[in-house]
Amino acid sequence: ICEQCSEAEGSVQCMSCAGVHAWCGPCAVKAHRNLPFHKVQRWNGAHYQPTSLMDLGFLWHIGHGGDPCPCNWSEPDPEES
């Protein structure tokens, strides 16, 4: 069970973090928001295999304190239509 949300299977572990942790993919990404270079592994049913935070859905926002840019011009503003 995921130690953060307690709802999903805790199939992801981090080899870089201190201690033993078990997260689901989304919670592993949240826990590593400011630790993008940590090495993670995912349980495949038989053993842990290396994966990446990017494979788990991590998107590194540079600037704005790790949050997406508030001036994201790639999405049109529906109020301007």
N, C-alpha and C positions, 0 to 999 in steps of 0.2 A: 504494500500500500504506500502511496506517495506520502512522504512525511510533511509536505506543505499543504496539500488540499485534502488529503485523506479520502479521496474519491476514486482515483485511478490507480492502476498498477505502478508501483515504483520500479520501473525498468531501467532507469538511467542512474549511473553513478559517476562521480568525478574523481579522477585520479590525482588532481591537483589540490583539491580542498582537503583541509585537515578533518579527520574523523571519517566515519562511515555514514553515507547519505544514500537515500533512495528517493528519486523524484520521478514523476511522469514527465514526458517531454516538455509540455508547456511550463510546468513549474521549474524544471531545470533551466529553461531559458530565462525565466523571471529571476531565479536565484543567481544567475550569471550575467545579469544586465550590465554590470560594470567589470566583469571578469572574462572578456571575450577570448582570451588565449588559453583558458583552462582546457585540459584534455578530458573528454567524457567518453563513456562506454555505454552501450545499450545491450540489455539482455535479449538474446535471440531465441530463447527457449532451451538452449543447451549450454551456452556460455556467454560471457560478456565479449562484445566485439567493439573495436574502436568506431566511433562516429564523430560527428562534429556538431557544435552548437548551431552552425548554419543548417545542417541537415535536420535539426530539430525545430527550425523556424526562427532562429536568432537573426535579427537585423540590427546592425550596429549603427546607431544614430550618433554622428560626431557633432558635437556642439549642443547647445540648449540643454545641458545637464543630462544628456543621454536620452532626451525626449525627441520625438520627431520635430522637424522644423515647423513652426507655426505658419510659415509662409510657403507651404508646399504648393507650388504652382502646377504640379502635374495633375491635380484634380480640379475640375471646374467648379466654381462656386454656384450652386443652384439658385441663389438669390440674385445673381447677376444676369440670369437668362431672361 
